Structure formats: structure tokens, C-alpha cells
Amino acid sequence: MVENRPALTVLTHLTLVLGVVIVGFPLYVVVIASTQTAQDIVQNAPMSLWPGDSMLENYRVALWGGVLDNGGRVAPAWPMMAVSLASALIIAFGKIAISLLSAFAIVFFRFRFRTACFWLIFVTLMLPIEVRIGPTYSVVSSLGLLNTMTGLTVPLMASATATFLFRQFFLTVPDELVEAARIDGAGPMQFFRDHLVPLSATSIAALFVIQFIYGWNQYLWPLLMTTNETMLPIVLGIKRLLSGGDSGTDWNIVMATAILAMVPPAAVVLLMQKWFVRGLVDSEK
């Protein structure tokens, strides 16, 4: 029985409001800064927290590029957003496909050392890309994949976490379903395609959201991989806008570009919110 305690309810709501303010205020400052001029941001101390009148111009310059009043030139953000979108989609779908197939092989095929193979995959969780980035870069460079979408995405596709999650779900699939599919004449790949993939739809959706954001926010690997301006993702594009000093940085354009960079991952989370939550908490699969 849940007791009605007004004081506790008020405290809970105040805590939630405080959390929203702490998380949302920096985003509010970014939005406000993207509507003002560079002079208003730098010269006014502290910066005004009311919207300015340069919003449309700032976002136009950030998205399509242009020449600023101080003579500086801004590269358009939309090609960099296209690179980020392509790499995020390839990484997300690649991780899901590889993880599904590897978990399927580990659970439903009988071969020697399959448990050892799973633990070898699982141990890679202790080896983030920062640890293995030197050998990975050497391999990609020797294959001539620098400044290519292949080199930007393929080294990031393997996912021990996704393999583990799919393996745990496949272990809950009843043996009767496997036997029924075998009696009906379904081969391994037909059983995988017609039964396991549809049953894993919510898990796939949840992992897609996570892996899309992971691919979109990649910074260190693209920083090493790309020297060509046409292959820069939007995260590196924001870094290129920072000139090193407050007086020389057009913060209004930087903030407008940052807001544009938030739109695709935020849209994915909002559009797939129901599937994402079901994939994480649904136990009746």
C-alpha cells in the first residue's frame, strides 16, 4: 500500500524540477546564444539570457555556410551532418547485424569452444577504442582506407554489448519453437529470418537508438581517420569553428551548429521512444 505523504510528494517534485533545471539550463544558454550576434555574446558580461534577433541569419550561415562580418568564412554544416548521418546509420545497422548473427551462432549451433568464443567476445568490453586505436589505425592505413566511409565505420561495428544482449534473449527462446521450425522444414537462416528477428524487434529498436547516438557522437576515431574536408563529421566541424580565443570565435555560429548537430539524434530518440523503452524493460517477449 502506497501512503499519501504530501511532504514527500513535494520533495520529489522539487528534486525533479531541480534536475530538469540543471540539465536544461546549459541547453537553454546554447539556444539563446544561437540567436544573438557574436559581439553581443563577447562584449556583454554576463551574456543576455533573452533571445536576440539574429536567429535566422545564424542558422542560415551555420547550415549553408557564408562570409561573416569580420571577413571569416564558415564552412556549411549540412555536408558534415550528411557524413555523420551516413556513418551513424552504417555503424548502427552493422553492429546490430553482426551481433544478431554472432549471438545466433553461439546459442543455436553446437561447435567446440563456443563458450570460449563468447567469452573472448565479451572480454573485448574491457578494450575500448582508445586502447586499441593504434593497431586499428595501422591496419586501416595499410589497407588504404583513410578518408573513406569504410575506414570511418567498419572498425566501430563490432559490439560485445549487443552480442551479449541478443545472446541472453536467444537463450529464452523455447526449444519447442526451434523443434517446430525444424519439423516445418525451416533451415537455420530461415528460422533466424522468420522467427528470431521478428521476436527481437524491440531489442533491435533499443540498440539502434543507442548505437546511432554512439556513431553520431564519435570524435577520436574520425579525428585520426579524416584529413579530407569532405569526410569531416559534424562533431569535428564544431571543433574546427573554435579558433582558440574568445575574441576570435564566432560563438553564435558555434552554438547554432551545435543545435543543428543535436537535431538528428534527438529526433531518433523521440520517434523511437516507445520502442526504446519496450526494448529495455519488456520481459514478455
C-alpha positions in Angstrom: 0.0 0.0 0.0 1.3 3.4 -1.0 0.9 6.0 1.7 -0.1 9.6 0.8 2.6 11.8 2.1 2.2 15.4 0.8 5.6 16.5 2.1 7.3 13.6 0.3 5.4 14.3 -2.9 6.5 18.0 -2.8 10.1 17.0 -2.2 10.1 14.5 -5.0 8.7 17.1 -7.5 11.2 19.7 -6.3 14.0 17.2 -6.9 12.7 16.5 -10.4 12.4 20.2 -11.2 15.9 20.9 -9.9 17.3 18.1 -12.1 15.5 19.5 -15.2 16.9 22.9 -14.5 20.4 21.6 -14.0 20.2 19.6 -17.3 18.2 22.1 -19.3 19.8 25.4 -18.4 23.0 24.8 -20.4 20.9 23.8 -23.4 18.8 27.0 -22.9 22.0 29.1 -23.0 23.1 27.4 -26.2 19.8 28.2 -27.8 19.8 31.8 -26.7 23.4 32.3 -27.8 22.5 30.9 -31.3 20.0 33.8 -31.7 22.4 36.6 -30.9 25.4 38.3 -32.7 29.0 37.4 -31.9 29.5 40.9 -30.5 26.6 40.6 -28.1 27.9 37.4 -26.7 31.5 38.5 -26.3 31.0 42.1 -25.2 28.1 41.7 -22.8 29.2 40.2 -19.5 27.2 38.3 -18.5 25.5 37.3 -21.7 21.9 38.3 -22.0 19.5 35.4 -21.4 16.9 36.8 -23.7 16.6 35.8 -27.4 18.3 38.0 -29.9 17.1 39.0 -33.4 19.8 37.1 -35.4 18.4 33.6 -35.2 17.5 33.1 -38.9 20.8 34.6 -40.1 22.9 32.5 -37.7 21.3 29.2 -38.6 21.4 30.1 -42.3 25.2 30.7 -42.1 25.7 27.6 -39.9 23.8 25.3 -42.3 24.7 26.6 -45.7 28.0 28.5 -44.9 28.9 32.0 -45.7 31.2 35.0 -45.1 30.9 36.7 -41.7 31.1 40.4 -41.0 34.7 40.1 -39.7 35.7 38.5 -43.0 35.9 35.0 -41.7 34.4 32.2 -43.8 32.2 29.4 -42.3 32.0 26.0 -43.9 28.5 24.7 -44.4 27.3 22.2 -41.8 25.0 20.1 -44.0 27.7 18.1 -45.7 29.2 17.3 -42.3 25.8 16.3 -41.0 25.4 14.1 -44.0 28.7 12.3 -43.2 27.7 11.9 -39.6 24.2 10.6 -40.6 25.7 8.1 -43.0 28.3 6.8 -40.6 25.9 6.6 -37.7 23.4 4.6 -39.7 26.1 2.3 -41.1 27.6 1.7 -37.6 24.1 1.1 -36.0 22.9 -1.3 -38.7 26.3 -3.0 -38.9 26.5 -3.5 -35.1 23.0 -5.0 -35.0 23.6 -7.3 -38.0 26.9 -8.6 -36.7 25.7 -9.0 -33.1 22.5 -10.8 -34.2 24.4 -13.3 -36.3 27.1 -13.9 -33.7 24.6 -14.4 -30.9 22.6 -16.8 -33.2 25.7 -18.9 -33.9 26.7 -19.0 -30.3 23.3 -20.1 -29.0 21.9 -22.3 -31.7 24.9 -24.0 -33.2 26.8 -26.8 -31.5 30.6 -26.4 -32.0 33.7 -26.8 -29.9 34.8 -23.8 -27.9 31.6 -21.9 -28.5 31.5 -20.8 -24.8 35.2 -19.7 -25.1 34.3 -17.8 -28.3 31.6 -16.0 -26.4 33.9 -15.0 -23.5 36.5 -13.9 -25.9 33.9 -11.5 -27.4 32.8 -10.5 -24.0 36.3 -9.7 -22.8 36.6 -7.0 -25.5 34.3 -4.9 -23.4 37.5 -4.1 -21.4 39.2 -2.9 -24.5 37.7 0.4 -25.6 38.7 2.0 -28.9 41.1 4.3 -27.1 43.2 1.3 -26.1 43.3 -0.4 -29.5 43.3 2.7 -31.6 47.0 2.5 -32.5 46.8 -1.0 -34.1 43.4 -0.3 -35.6 44.7 2.8 -37.3 47.8 0.9 -38.5 45.6 -1.8 -40.1 43.2 0.8 -41.7 46.0 2.9 -43.0 47.8 -0.2 -44.5 44.6 -1.1 -46.3 44.3 2.4 -47.8 41.0 3.2 -46.1 41.9 6.6 -44.7 39.4 9.3 -45.6 36.8 6.7 -46.6 33.4 5.8 -45.2 34.6 2.2 -44.9 37.5 3.1 -42.7 35.3 5.5 -40.7 32.7 2.9 -39.9 33.9 -0.7 -40.2 36.4 -0.7 -37.2 33.5 0.5 -35.0 30.9 -2.1 -36.0 31.7 -5.0 -33.6 29.8 -4.8 -30.3 30.3 -7.2 -27.4 27.4 -5.5 -25.6 24.9 -6.1 -28.3 26.1 -9.7 -28.8 25.6 -10.3 -25.1 22.1 -8.8 -25.0 21.0 -10.8 -28.1 22.6 -14.0 -26.6 20.7 -13.6 -23.4 17.4 -13.1 -25.3 18.0 -16.1 -27.6 18.6 -18.3 -24.5 15.0 -17.6 -23.5 13.5 -18.8 -26.8 11.8 -22.1 -26.0 13.1 -25.3 -27.6 9.6 -26.1 -28.8 9.8 -23.2 -31.2 13.1 -24.5 -32.6 11.7 -28.0 -33.0 8.5 -26.8 -34.6 10.5 -24.8 -37.2 12.7 -27.8 -37.9 9.6 -30.0 -38.4 8.2 -27.5 -40.8 11.4 -27.8 -42.9 12.9 -24.4 -42.0 16.6 -24.2 -42.3 18.8 -22.3 -39.9 18.8 -19.0 -41.8 15.0 -19.2 -42.4 14.4 -19.8 -38.7 16.7 -16.8 -38.0 14.9 -14.6 -40.5 11.3 -15.6 -39.9 11.3 -16.2 -36.1 14.3 -14.7 -34.2 14.5 -11.4 -36.0 10.8 -10.5 -35.5 10.9 -11.7 -31.9 13.9 -9.4 -31.4 12.3 -6.3 -32.9 12.1 -4.3 -29.6 15.6 -5.2 -28.7 16.8 -4.2 -32.1 15.0 -0.9 -31.8 16.5 -0.1 -28.4 20.0 -1.0 -29.6 19.5 1.1 -32.8 18.9 4.2 -30.7 21.9 3.6 -28.5 24.3 2.7 -31.4 23.0 5.6 -33.6 23.9 8.1 -30.9 27.2 6.3 -30.4 28.1 6.6 -34.1 26.9 10.2 -34.3 29.0 11.4 -31.4 32.2 9.7 -32.5 35.1 12.2 -32.1 38.5 10.5 -31.5 38.4 7.9 -34.4 37.2 10.4 -37.1 39.9 12.8 -35.8 42.6 10.3 -36.7 40.8 8.9 -39.8 39.9 12.1 -41.7 42.2 14.7 -43.2 39.9 15.5 -46.1 37.3 18.3 -45.5 34.6 16.3 -47.4 34.8 13.5 -44.8 34.5 15.6 -41.6 31.6 14.7 -39.3 29.7 17.4 -37.6 31.4 16.9 -34.2 34.7 17.7 -35.8 33.1 20.5 -37.7 32.1 22.2 -34.4 35.7 21.8 -33.2 37.0 23.5 -36.4 34.8 26.5 -35.6 36.7 27.2 -32.4 39.6 29.4 -33.2 41.3 29.2 -29.8 40.4 32.6 -28.3 37.1 34.1 -27.2 37.6 37.2 -29.3 38.2 35.3 -32.5 35.4 32.7 -32.1 32.0 33.4 -33.6 30.1 31.8 -30.7 26.7 32.5 -32.3 27.6 30.3 -35.3 29.2 27.7 -33.0 26.1 27.4 -30.9 23.8 27.3 -33.9 25.9 24.5 -35.4 25.7 22.7 -32.0 21.9 22.9 -32.1 21.8 21.6 -35.6 24.0 18.7 -34.5 21.6 17.8 -31.7 18.6 17.6 -34.0 19.1 14.1 -35.7 19.9 12.1 -32.5 17.1 13.9 -30.6 14.7 13.1 -33.5 15.7 9.4 -33.4 15.1 9.3 -29.6 11.7 11.0 -29.8 10.5 8.9 -32.8 11.6 5.6 -31.3 11.0 6.4 -27.6 8.2 3.8 -27.2 10.3 1.0 -28.9 13.3 2.1 -26.9 11.6 1.8 -23.6 9.9 -1.5 -24.5 13.2 -2.9 -25.7 14.8 -2.2 -22.3 12.0 -3.2 -19.9 9.8 -5.6 -21.8 10.1 -9.1 -20.3 7.2 -10.7 -22.1 8.9 -11.4 -25.4 
